[in-house]
Amino acid sequence: MLSRILFKRTPLCAIARATTVSTRVVVPKFTQISVSARNYSSHHEEETFEEFTARFEKEFDQAYDLFEVQRVLNNCFSYDLVPAPAVIEKALRAVRRVNDLPTAIRVFEALKFKVEDEAQYKAYLEELKDVREELGIPLREELFKETESTH
């Protein structure tokens, strides 16, 4: 009974009368249109590799929480170059400073994806071997030896 009262049918003639109200669209007139284009990466357009390395070393030193470390990692690996071992070392130290081992392992996965060939990856691993041992960071290949050989 209550549903009949709440959802009472409205006669079609009442709906037709209600919808025949005239509508006027008001279009504002613009006297001045301001258009500006943003160049988001304009301050990094002419950066040498040494400047890139110094900038990201500084950013990893200043990263204070996991979000900041991951943001800087994302920015660092988004460029069309492989970061220097010094940058990777600073990244690993920043990741261990915020105590996030999975991100530290992912740094090496990203590095493996970023390098051109296996020899270059092994050269990075050799260069960063002492840092890995000092910080206790295993590689994904070491953790999942049998899983990768079956794929």
N, C-alpha and C positions, 0 to 999 in steps of 0.2 A: 504494500500500500504506500509506504514511504517513497519507494522508487517512482511510483506513478506521480506523486506530487512533485518530487524534485526534478524529474525528467519529463515534464508535461510537454506534449507536442505543441509546437507553435504552428498556427495555420500558415500555409504557403503565401497567402495574400499579405500577411503581416511581414513576412520575410522580404517579399518583393517590394513592399513600401519602404522598408528600412534600408534596402540596398540601392534605392534610386536616388539617394542623396547625391548631389553633385559634389565632385571633388576637384579641387584646384591645386595644381602643383606649383609651388613657388620655387623658382630657380634663382638663386642669388647671383647678382652680377659682380664679377671680380674686376676690380679696377686695376689691380696690380697682382701679378702672379710671381711668386718668388721660387726659383728653381735653383737648387744647389746639388752638386754631386760630391759625394764623399769618396776620398781615396784612402781606404782603411789602412793600407800598408805603405803609405807614402814615405814614412820616416825610415823604412828599411829597404828601400828600392836599390840603393847603391852600396851594399854592404859587402866587405871582403870576408873571406873565410876566417881570418884572424879576428875581425870585429864580431862576426857571428859567434865564434868560440868564446870570446871574452864576455859577450852579452849573456849567453846561456850559462856560462860558469857563474856569473853574478846572480842570475835569476834563480839557479838551483841553490846557491848559498842563502838567498833571501826567502826561499819557500818555507813556510812555517807550519803547514798542515798538509794532509793527504790531497785535498782538493787542489791546492796550489801546485804541489809536486806533479800531479797528473796533468794539470793544465799546461804547465811548462813542458812536460814530456810530450804532450800532444803537439804543442807549437813547435818544439824542436824537431820532431820527426815528420812534421808536415812539409818541411822544405825539401827541395829536390837535390839533396846532398846527404852524405853520411856524416853524422857528427864526429868530431875528433874524439880520440880516446880520453882526453882530459874532460870533455863535456860528459861523456858516459860515466867517468869516475865520479864527477860531481853529482850526477843524477843518482847513481847508486848510493852515494853517501847521504843524499837528501831523502831517498826512499827509506833507508835504514834509520835515519833520524826520526822519521814519523812512524817507524816500526811497521812497515807493510811489506812482508816478504813476497807475496804474490806479484806485486807491482815490480819488485826487483827482478823477479824471474821473467816477467813480461818485457822488461827493458832488453834483455838478451834475445827474446823472440822477435821484438821489433828490429833489433840490430841485424839479426839473421835475414829478415825479410828485406831490409834496406840495402844491404851490401850487394855487390854485383855477382860474386861467386863464392864458393865454399872456401877458397884459399884466403880471401879477404876476411871472411868471418873467423877463420882460425887465427889469422894475424891479430885481430881484435881480441880474441879470447886469450892469446898468449900475452898480449900487452896488459890485459886487465886481470891476469891470473892472480897476482898478489892481492889485489883489491877484493876479488871474489873470495879468496881464502880468508882474508882479514875480516870481512863482513859476514862470512858464512852463507854466501849466496850460491845455491846449486843451480845447475842448468836444467832446463826441461828435459834435455836428452839424457841427463844422468838420472832424473827422477822416473822417467817412463821409458826405460830401455826396451823392454819386451813389447810394449804397446806400439811403438813406432815401427818396429821391425815387422809386425804383422800386417800393417796397412799397406 
